[in-house]
Amino acid sequence: MRHAEVEAAEDELWRLRQELLGLVRPLWAPGAGLVAYWFSDEDAAYDELPAS
């Protein structure tokens, strides 16, 4: 996903949270687009773990 797509998806999620749950995004919450390393190649190891 590109940065703009991530931002748009996040904005929509926060809009739904506010509409359905009454939750407002905290001012201190960083945007998902600011985090460039949500998943790394090393995280793929967790995909192979058996379910508990």
C-alpha positions as CSV (number, residue, x, y, z in Angstrom):
1,M,0.0,0.0,0.0
2,R,1.1,3.5,-0.7
3,H,1.2,6.1,2.0
4,A,-1.9,7.9,0.7
5,E,-3.8,4.6,0.8
6,V,-2.8,3.8,4.3
7,E,-3.8,7.3,5.5
8,A,-7.2,7.0,3.7
9,A,-7.9,3.6,5.2
10,E,-6.9,4.8,8.7
11,D,-9.1,7.9,8.4
12,E,-12.0,5.7,7.4
13,L,-11.4,3.4,10.4
14,W,-11.3,6.4,12.8
15,R,-14.5,7.8,11.2
16,L,-16.3,4.4,11.8
17,R,-15.0,4.2,15.4
18,Q,-16.4,7.6,16.1
19,E,-19.7,6.9,14.4
20,L,-20.3,3.5,15.8
21,L,-18.5,3.5,19.1
22,G,-18.2,7.2,20.0
23,L,-14.4,6.9,20.1
24,V,-12.4,10.0,19.1
25,R,-8.8,9.6,17.9
26,P,-6.4,10.9,20.6
27,L,-4.3,13.9,19.5
28,W,-1.1,12.0,20.5
29,A,-1.8,9.0,18.3
30,P,0.7,8.8,15.4
31,G,-0.6,8.1,11.9
32,A,-0.1,4.6,10.5
33,G,1.6,6.2,7.5
34,L,4.4,7.5,9.7
35,V,5.5,4.0,10.6
36,A,7.5,2.6,7.7
37,Y,8.3,-0.7,9.3
38,W,5.0,-2.2,10.4
39,F,6.0,-5.6,9.0
40,S,9.5,-6.7,8.2
41,D,11.0,-9.8,6.6
42,E,11.7,-11.2,10.0
43,D,8.0,-11.1,10.9
44,A,7.3,-13.8,8.3
45,A,8.6,-16.4,10.9
46,Y,5.5,-15.7,12.9
47,D,3.3,-16.8,10.0
48,E,4.6,-20.4,10.4
49,L,3.9,-20.7,14.1
50,P,1.2,-23.3,15.0
51,A,-2.1,-22.0,16.4
52,S,-2.4,-22.4,20.2
